[in-house]
Amino acid sequence: MSAFEIDPRTEARFEKMRPLSQGVASRVDPSALPPGPRFNGLLQSILLMRFRHQWVPRLHRKHGDVFSIKILPEGRWLVFFHTPEHVREIFAGDPEVFHAGKGNAILGPVMGEHSLLLVDSSQHKRARKLLMPAFNGHALRSYESMIAGLAKTEVGSWRRGVPFASLERMNALTLEVILQVVFGVTDEARLAELRPLVNRTVNVSPAVFLGWGWPRLQKLGPWRRAFENQAALDKVIYAEIAERRRAEDLEQRTDVLSRLLLVKDEDTADGLTDEELRDQLVTLLLAGHETTATALAWTLHELGKDAAQEQTAREAAAAGNDEYLEAVLKESMRLHPVIPMVVRHLMKPVTIGGIDLPAGTNVAASIILAHESEAAHPDHLAFRPERFLQGEVATNTWIPFGGGVRRCIGAGFSLMEGVAVLREVLSTYDVSLPPGTQEQPKVRNITSVPKNGAVIVVE
């Protein structure tokens, strides 16, 4: 039993947003789809969740550029694309037909019905418009000094000459960025309360997300614990929102939550409700915490592997050459995709690349395949940041943030944060790897992290 009273808003959200309760799946005739494996959907789901970096390229080699798989819940059909021409068609598709929200429905119980990742059509347009002031250029510049300060504190605590897992430290740092720069929490007692709740939310396994589709599982071990943790997090977030609404200095504050509390709908003059604010904050947490931390850990691993690359990056940091540091970060994100794909649910029949697809089909722009394409990225296994400075990377071949009207609203924030952290690390230390260090991707939750934690040494 929970040690506190569950907010009815949490219970209502979990009931309403259960993946199997929303009617997003429809019967699709597999004979009308591109080729692919036709064995059990549960096994295919496990292969996609746990072994995506091996299985998806294998399917590409076997079936060609376009192939389909069957996944849970409800035996949905997912068709993979990755060439820039196909990706362009998906990203440029009519948002009334290409629904991204329905493609992300499995995240509904945690993110909520108002989440920017889950709404479609006019609802998405309204939500994005209301959130945009918190992510425009002026806002990003105001966040940068806050992030740099947090990075300086974190990096200053590292011990020289002692190997450590950079992923662990990057997760700790990006969590502080989310809590202090996005949520705007500075009270140490509340930060201490939030940290474990947020970490447990981020660490919810794919099996738990899938299991929320079956009500009978809700009272069992991992599903019950995840629900109670989410309820506890909701309680703290709602309390923070209520206190912030009463803050006398709200208009002077520069964190994301405070900015969102000030926005008004142009048509109705209404602001965001508490439920809308909660959903967007949790969305920013899930979309921007572990993803950015993982990208930074992979980047430090790549720099530590190559002394010449690391020296060039250190020189760029010393010279204030943020353009080069951003290229370093982007190349790491190309070589090590953190998120595997971008999904759309087709509301009507659509033709992509000359292939007719029925309504109800899910289509995926595969980030894994797009980023390892030799045609798009010559010498694709090499870590070469210069490719991003020399016009080599064509549109729709580097897609970690998606694209079109659904491109990640926090893309600029993530890149700015990553550059600020790299600048601090490389201005302070030389980075190398312990002898014999090897890394490979390991799926954790919705992201792919360095299996061994991206261990580095700083001097």
N, C-alpha and C positions, 0 to 999 in steps of 0.2 A: 504494500500500500504506500501511496505517496505520503510524505510527511507534511504536506501543505495542501490547501484547497486548490484544486485545478481550476484555472480560469475557463469559464464556459466557452470563450472564444477559441481556445485551443482545442477543446473537444469537438466543437462544431467544424473547425477547419479540417481536422483529421477525418471526420466522417464525410464531409463534402468532397474532399480532395483525394480520397482513396482512388488509385489508378483504375480499378475495375468499376468505379461508380460513375465515371464520366462519359461513357459511351464513345470513346475516341477510336476504338478499333472497329473495323467492319470487315466483312468477309471478302477476301480477295482470292481470285482463282490463280494459284501458283503457275498454272500453265501459261498465263498471260505475262509472266515476269521473266526477266533475264535468268540464265542458268545459275546454279549454286547448289549447295548441299541441301538435301531434303530429308535428313534424319531428324530425330527428336528435337523440338524447339527448346526444351530445357537444357539439353546438352549444348546446343548452339549458343544459348544465352550465357552459359558458363564459359565456353570458349571465348566469346566476345568480351566478357567482363574480366576474366582472369588472364587470358593468353592472347590478347588482341594484337600485340606486336609481332607475334609469330603467325597467328591464324589468318589475319586479314591479308598480309602480303602473300601467304600461301594460296588463299582463294584467288587473289589477283593473278598469280602465276598460272593457276589451273584454269580459271574461267575467263580471263581477259579483263579489260578495263571496267566492265559493268557486270555486276553479279548481285544475287539476292540471297538473303538468309531469313530464317524465321526465329523470332525471339519472343520471350515473355515480357509482360503479361499478355494473355489472350491470344497468343500465337500471331503476333503482328509480323507483317512482311516488311523487310528493310532492304532497299536497293542501294548499293554503293556506287558512287561516281567519284572521280578525282581529277580528270584532265581539266585544264583551265577553261576549255570551252563548255564542258558540262557544269563545272562549278559556277561559271558566270550565269548560266541559265537558271540554276537553283537560286542563287543570290538575287538575281534580277526578277524572279518570279513574282507574280501578282500576290501581294500579302493577303488578299482575300481567299486565295487558293492554296498558297504555300504557308501553312500554319506551323510556326515554330513552337508555339505554346503547347500544342497537343503533342508535339514530338518530345517535349520535356515533361510530360504529365507525371512520370514516375516520381518527380521531385516535389509534387504538389503538397503532400502533407506537411513538409517542412517549410517550403518557400511560401505557400499560401496562394490564394486565388488572385491576389493583386500583383504578384511578382512580375516584374518586367520580362522574365524568361518564360512565363506561363500564359500571359494574355496575348490575344491576337487582334488583328483588324483595328477598328477604331479605338478599342480599349488600349491596345499597345501604343498607338499613335499618341493618345492622351497621356499615358503614363510616361512615355519617353520625353514628351514635351515638358512635363512638370519636373522631371528629374534632371533635364539637361543643364539648367543653371548651376547645378552643383558639380558639373563636370566640364564646363567650358574652360577656355584658356585662362581667363582671369582667376577662376576658382583654383585651377591646377597650380598656378604660380603661388597662390597663398598656402597651399598644402605643402609645397616643396620644402620650405624651411622647417616645418614641423617634422616632416619625414627625415630630413637630414639630421635634425637634432636627435631623434630616436635612433637613427643609424649610428651616429657618433657614440652614443651611450653603449649600444650593443657591441659595436666593433672594439671599443676601448676595453671591454671586459675579456677579450680573447687572450689566451696565454701563448706566447711565442714558443715555437719549437715543440709544441705538444699536439699530436694529431687529434682532430675532433671532427664530428659529423656536421658538415655545414648545413645539411638539410634541417637538422634539429634547431640550429641557431637561426636560420632564415625563417623557419616556422614561428619561432618565438618573436622575432622582429616584426614580421608581417602581421602577426596577431596584435601586437601593440599598435601598429599603424591602423588596423581596422578599429580597435577599441577607442583609440585616442583621436585619430584624425577623421574617421568615418562616424563612429558613434558619438564622439566628442566627450567620452568619459575620462575624467582626470582624477576623481576621488579614488584614493588607493584602496579603500575598503570595497568599493563597488568593482574596481578592476579585479581585485582578488576573488570576488564572487563570480565575476563573468568568465575569467580565464578557463577554469575547468569545464564550465557549461559549454562554452564555445568549442573547446577542444573535443569534447565528446560529440557535439553536433557535427563537426567537420569529419570526425572519424567513424561516422555511421557507415556500415558496410553495404555494398550493393544488395546483398541478400536481404537486409532489413528493408531497403527501399522496395524491393520486389514483394516482400512479405506483407507490406501494408495493403496490398490488394486483396488480402484474405482476412476478413474480420476475426475469424477464429484464432488467428495467430496473435492478435493484439494483446492478449493477456499472458502470453508466454515470454520467458526470459528476455532475449535481446530486444524484442519488439516492445515489451512493457518498459524496459529500462530506457530505451530510446525515447519513447513517448513521455515518460516522466521527466527525463532530462530536458526535452523540448518544452514541456510545460513550465519547468523551473526557469529556463532561459526566457520564455515569453513573459513570465512574471517580472523579471528584472528589466526587460526591455520596455514593457508597458509602464513600469514605475519611472524609468529614465525619461520616457516621452512625456509623461505627466509633469515631472519636475521641470523639464526643459520648457514646456509650454508656459510655465509660470516664471521663467527666468527673466529678470529685469534687463539683462545684458544680451538678450537673444539676438538683436540686430547687429551687435558688435562681434558675435562669435563667428568663427570661420570654419567650423567642422561641417561635415556633410549633413548630419541630422539637423543642425540648427538652420542651415540653408534650406533644407526641405520643409521645415516648419513654416518658413516664410513665403513659400510659393503659393500662387493662387491660380485657379483655373480661369482663363480669359473669358469663357462664356458664362460661368456660374459664379465666379468670384469665390468659390469654395476652396479651402485648402485640403491637404491630405488628411484623411482620418487616421486614428491611431492604428487601425488594422492595416491600412495601406502603408503607413510608415514602418510598422513591424515587418511586413512582408518584404519591402524593399531593402531594409537593413539586413535581414537574414539572407536575402539574395546576394547582396554585395559581399556579405561574409563568406558564403559558400563559393561564390564565383571569383572572389579576389584575394582570399587569404592563402590557401594552400597552393593555388595555381602560381601565384607570383613567387612564393617561397621556393617551390620546386624549380621554376625557371632559373632563379638565382643560384640554387645549389648546383644545377647542371652547368651553369655558366662558370662557376668557380672551379668545378671539376675539369672542364675543358681548358680553362686557362692554366690550371695547375699541371696539366699534361704536357704543355708545350711552353718551354721557357721563353722562346722568342715571341710567341703570341702574348704571353703574360707581360713581358717587358714593354711591348708596343702598347698594350692596354694601360699599363702603369704610366707610361709617358703621356698618353692621352688624358688620363685622370689629372696628372700634374699640370697639364696645359689647359685644363678646362674644356677639353674637346668632347663634349657630350654627344656629338653626332657619331663619333667613333664608338663610344661606349654603348650607345643605343644599337649600333650595328653588331657589336659583340653579343648583346642580349638577344637580338633578333636571330642571329645565326645559331645561338644555343637553342632557341625556341623552335627553329627549323629542324635542327638535328635531333632534338629530343622533344617531340610533341607531348605536351602535358595533358591535353584533352584529345581524344581520338577522332572525333567527328562532329559535324554540325548537322542536325536532323530537321527535316520539314515533313509535315503530314499533309497529304494531298486531299483537298476537299472536293476536287473535281478531276476528271480525267485530264492528263497532261502528257505532252510529248517532250522528252528530253533527249537531245542527241539522236533524234529520229526514232527513239524507242517509245512506244505508246504505253502509258502506265495508267491503271484504273484508279478511280477515287478510292480512298482508304489506304493507299500504299504510303509507306514512309520512305523518304529518300534521304540519303546521307552523303554529304560532301566529306570524304575521308581525308582528314588532316594528315594521318600517318602516310597514306599513299601519295598525297600531293607533295608532301615535304621530302619524300625519298625518291621522287621521280628524277631519273637521270636526264631526261629530256628537258625538264624544267630547271634542274639544278645540277649542271655538269660537275663531275667529281663530287657527287652528293654526300659521300661518307666523310669528306674532309671538312674540318672546322675552319672556315675562311670568311671572317666578317666582312672583308673587302667586297664581297659580292653584293652587299647591300649599299655600298657606296659608289658602285660603278654601273648602276642601272641594269644589272644582270637579272634581278628578280622581277619577273613579269607579274602583272595583275592576276590575281586568283591562283597564284602558285604558292603563296605564303599566307595561310589563313588561320592562324591561331585564335583570332578574335571573330571568326565568322566573316560575314559581309552583307552588303545591301542594307536595307532599312533595319535589319536585325543585328548589325554589327555591334559587338559588345560596347556598351556605353562607357565602360570603365577602361577601355583600351589605352587612352591617353594617360589616365591615372596610373595604370600598371607599368607602362613604359617609363613614365617619369619616376615612379617609385624605384624601379629596377636600376635606372641610371644613377639615381641619388645614392643608392646603397653601394653599387659598384664603385662609384667615385670615392666614397668614404673608405671602403676596403682597400682599394688599390692605391689610395693616397697615404695609407697607413702602413701597409705590409707588402712584402713579397709573398706570393701564393705558390705553393708547390704541393705535390702528392707524396705520400709515404711510398717507399719502394714497393713495387709489386701491386699497387692499387689497381683494381679492375672495377668497372661498373656496368650494370645493365638495367633496363627499366623493369620495375615491379609495379603492378597495378595495386593502388590503394584507393579505395572509394571510387571516385570518378576520375582520379588523376593517375598519371604514371610517374612514379618517383624513382630516384636512384636506389637500387636495392640495398646497397650497403651504406646509404646515408651521405654519399659524396664526401668522404673523409679527405680533409686537406690539412696542410701545415702552414702556419704563417710565421714569418721572420721579420 
